[in-house]
Amino acid sequence: MEKSTILLVDDHKIIRDGLKLYFEGNEKYVVADEASTAKEALKLLESNEYDLVITDISMPEMDGIRFTQELRTFKPDQKVMALTMISENQHIKHMLSAGVNGYILKNADKSEIFKAIDTILNNENYFSSEVTKIIMDNMTGKKKPTKQRLSIETPLTRREKEVLELIVKEYSNQEIADELFISVRTVDAHKRNLLEKTGCKNIAGLVVYAIEHNIG
């Protein structure tokens, strides 16, 4: 079986070396390349294909947010996971807006890192429990008027809001279907409607939308 390829982007060599040890002998994944700066990573991505990019946020010259934004201009479907020590809500929101497929903290253990990779390469999004809590706390801390404006700007149905809430909580399509007693096909339809109504480009954008509009 051909292994899935990973590009590591982190300005700290000790972090890259530590992560590469995780993948030694792994039957599913291999670190194909590494980069110490975002600019170096962009050059690699211009001429190579990777199944997943794992990037830090805090880096010199160009941070992970801008890096992801730049990457999306020529590889809009590239899967990207943020692996960082930064847990501030604003950074999480900006990375989600940039289009990352996952966000976990560097205190995650090996099993969670592989769980995140498995989830993302299975076309789902993954956020660590700490990140999800930050997102949810921010949602509940928002003021009510934002929610009232939502009903005027973009009228979502009760079911669509339920689906969106479960998306934020990292539920897979099957889990959403089971929770709401609907089919996976119906979940897909609701997701398409949500993307169309909100103007978001991907599921990560929907999470940001939920944060900004206090859906929860």
Secondary structure, DSSP 8 states (H G I E B T S, - for coil): ---EEEEEE-S-HHHHHHHHHHHTT-SSEEEEEEESSHHHHHHHHHH---SEEEE-S--SSS-HHHHHHHHHHH-TT--EEEEES---HHHHHHHHHHT-SEEEETT--HHHHHHHHHHHHTT--EE-HHHHHHHHHHHHTS-HHHHHHHHHHS---HHHHHHHHHHHTT--HHHHHHHHT--HHHHHHHHHHHHHHHT-SSHHHHHHHHHHTT--
